[in-house]
Amino acid sequence: MADARGAGFGTLLRQFRLAASLTIEALAEASGVSVRGIGDLERGRRATPQRRTVAALADGLGLDDADRERLLAVARSGRNPVHRPAGLHAFPRGIDDFVGREPELARLMSLAAQEDAGIPVVVAVSGPPGTGKTTLALHASHALAGHFPDGQLMLDLRGMDDDPPDPGELILHVLKALGVADRDLSKAGPKGHPELYRRMLAERRCLLVLDNARDEAQVRPLLPGAGTAMVVITSRRMLTGLESVHRVPLGELSRADAATFLTALVDKERADADPGALAEVADRCGHLPLALRVAGNWLATRTGWTVRRLADRLAQEERRLDTLTAGDLHVSAAFDLSSRQLTPDAARLFRLLALVDGPDVSAAGAAQLTGQPPFDTEDTLEELVETGLLNTYRDRYRLHDLLRLYARSRLRAEEPDDESEKARSALRRWLLETAVVAGRWYEPDHGAPPATWQGAVDLSSAEHARHWLQAEGANWLAALRATATAGDHATVVEVAEALHWFSDQWIFWGHWPEVCGIAADSAQALGDPLLEATHLNNHAWALLICESRHHDSLARAAEALRAAQRAEDLPQQGWAHSYTAWALGLLGEHAAAVRHNREAARLFEAAGDLHGTLHAMSSHANTLLEAGRYRDSITEHLRTLAFLEQAGDDIEPHSADFNRVNVETSIGRANAYLGNWSEAAAHLRNAVDLSHANGHPGLESRALVHLGNALLAAGHRDEAHNAYARCLALGAAANPQHIATARERLADLGPR
């Protein structure tokens, strides 16, 4: 007879009966078991035959010892294995090309291996539309099959339907799939089905996948209360209301996995022919599995198309969602299903979020779009998060790139143009007004916001102001650009001036040359020579420090000097000479740098500008350092420290901290050049501690590299290694040049 080792009891019994050429009636007569009883066993309507029944059937079948033991062993399992029974969602195609999701699969495997005193494991897999939640559940079902000998069931809850099935209907589907006889269902009645459902699941070690759940109310009655079953729920909603649930959030694929996924769909030869275009396709699909599948299918069915052709087509944002359609697969249709579930307030906010220029927004920023109070707006934002249409990171909210395009299309279709422009203008105006107040924390003669200021965000400390300016950097920068384009030059220069002193706190952001350049252009458009000089000087600083464009900085400083002379303003003339000296010193023209520093000091002193004087003193000492006059440099830096102490509170605190770090770093460098290693290390450690305490990662990276150099020269390899490693750990906020140096030094040193 055929090998029946993998069969369930009913299947095995029928195979033995047919092999013996017996009808059910004949076996009933030979065994003493009723015809109905044998029929129910073979059809799976009875899952747990008694041992004496099995023994009687074995006698009636005339089984040898081996086959008798086989039938008894299957019966001892107490139930029939169930493998995707009819009436439940059949496992669809589309899992053979599964890619990535290793952490999520590992988590599911780990949870499946748990045996926690008969408590079922419930996992909620949630994520935005198109992230592949169902595909992950299908793949996991196959991977986890060995953990669930009683089978794996999958039930489509149709959560996005207008009229999804209610829990009672779903329970009935599962009971039938588990082989419960119609007469038992009828006997229990609808009110008894939930108890029967829980009892059946408690008796089985099975995996139940509840796919596409609508909400907690639909799912909660389907969760078993006891036993060793595992339930995996997939939903676009986060199902926050469910308790005692393990959560597996799902987002887009990594860049590498997205490329691998596309390659499998397109074919390796075409993908390898233009890997750059393949990466662009993946990026323009936002690494979203559904969009990647559509793009891959598009190319697979258009063999005459190159990958580059599709990449260029997807580059057109206004047509991207239309392009991401292949047969009955529509990315925008998946988004439609979720958007239809929103309340009116949430639907409107979702549309308006397309107006945000930066990659994310705060609740306070979103409130400017709708005019709602921030707390109400936050509740609406959380509704969007719950429905999978919005992501969060800390206290920020972010739309996926494709969802942003979808929101933009809904905005055009449903929001009047004047209302959209009103919302956009309100957000930009708020961003720039708040940037001015936040930036002035760092500006001499300003500090804390005036008592009359009523803002939507907490700017009660300089640290809070710094956090807001950095978190909203992309948004207020976009607002500044738009304001300049609109010709509101007065606002542009006001914002840039308020942020000038703050720029020292965030030197390597990457956009100060643009900010200062926009402001210089606006100042020139206003025709005010003092404003022109001020912002030309700021641009000279940004070009020099942020981009090391020494000659361009010199040209801007020369323009600033001419404008300052027209305005007859001594401080701005001083700053023009100071930035000129700085650039000349870095170019190795030390004698000329000394002359400009002296002129800057004279002008600042004549104007009574303490901040300018401090800068000129520090700049002169640094020029001496770069010229190799190390002892003279130390002397001048000590004079600078003495000036700082004497000036006291007359120097803006953040400027004082900034200059102390520079002085300590330069004295440390000078001592290192002189071979005074212990003195060098002491000053450089002071610089590291000060910059770290005051939140200056750019200055900290510089001090750490010079500290590492000094320690290495003194033979302290382990301490040097630690300094370079600390520099690398500062990441993107540090000076890129110092990061590169630290990486090279660590490579030379090798592992500790």
MOGISUL-V410507 format. One record per run of one state. SS is the DSSP state (a for helix, b for strand, c for the rest). FROM is the first residue (numbers start at 1). TO is the last residue. If there is no record, write none. Layout:
<<SS,FROM,TO> <SS,FROM,TO>>
This chain:
<<c,1,8> <a,9,19> <c,20,23> <a,24,31> <c,32,34> <a,35,42> <c,43,50> <a,51,61> <c,62,64> <a,65,76> <c,77,81> <b,82,83> <c,84,101> <a,102,112> <c,113,120> <b,121,127> <c,128,132> <a,133,143> <c,144,144> <a,145,147> <c,148,150> <b,151,156> <c,157,166> <a,167,177> <c,178,181> <a,182,202> <c,203,206> <b,207,211> <c,212,215> <a,216,220> <c,221,229> <b,230,235> <c,236,245> <b,246,250> <c,251,254> <a,255,266> <c,267,267> <a,268,273> <c,274,274> <a,275,284> <c,285,288> <a,289,301> <c,302,306> <a,307,314> <c,315,316> <a,317,323> <c,324,324> <b,325,326> <c,327,328> <b,329,330> <a,331,339> <c,340,343> <a,344,355> <c,356,360> <b,361,361> <c,362,362> <a,363,370> <c,371,373> <a,374,386> <c,387,390> <b,391,393> <c,394,395> <b,396,398> <c,399,400> <a,401,414> <c,415,416> <a,417,442> <c,443,461> <a,462,471> <c,472,472> <a,473,485> <c,486,488> <a,489,499> <c,500,501> <a,502,509> <c,510,511> <a,512,526> <c,527,528> <a,529,547> <c,548,549> <a,550,567> <c,568,569> <a,570,586> <c,587,589> <a,590,607> <c,608,609> <a,610,626> <c,627,629> <a,630,650> <c,651,652> <a,653,673> <c,674,676> <a,677,693> <c,694,696> <a,697,713> <c,714,716> <a,717,729> <c,730,730> <a,731,733> <c,734,735> <a,736,749> <c,750,752>>
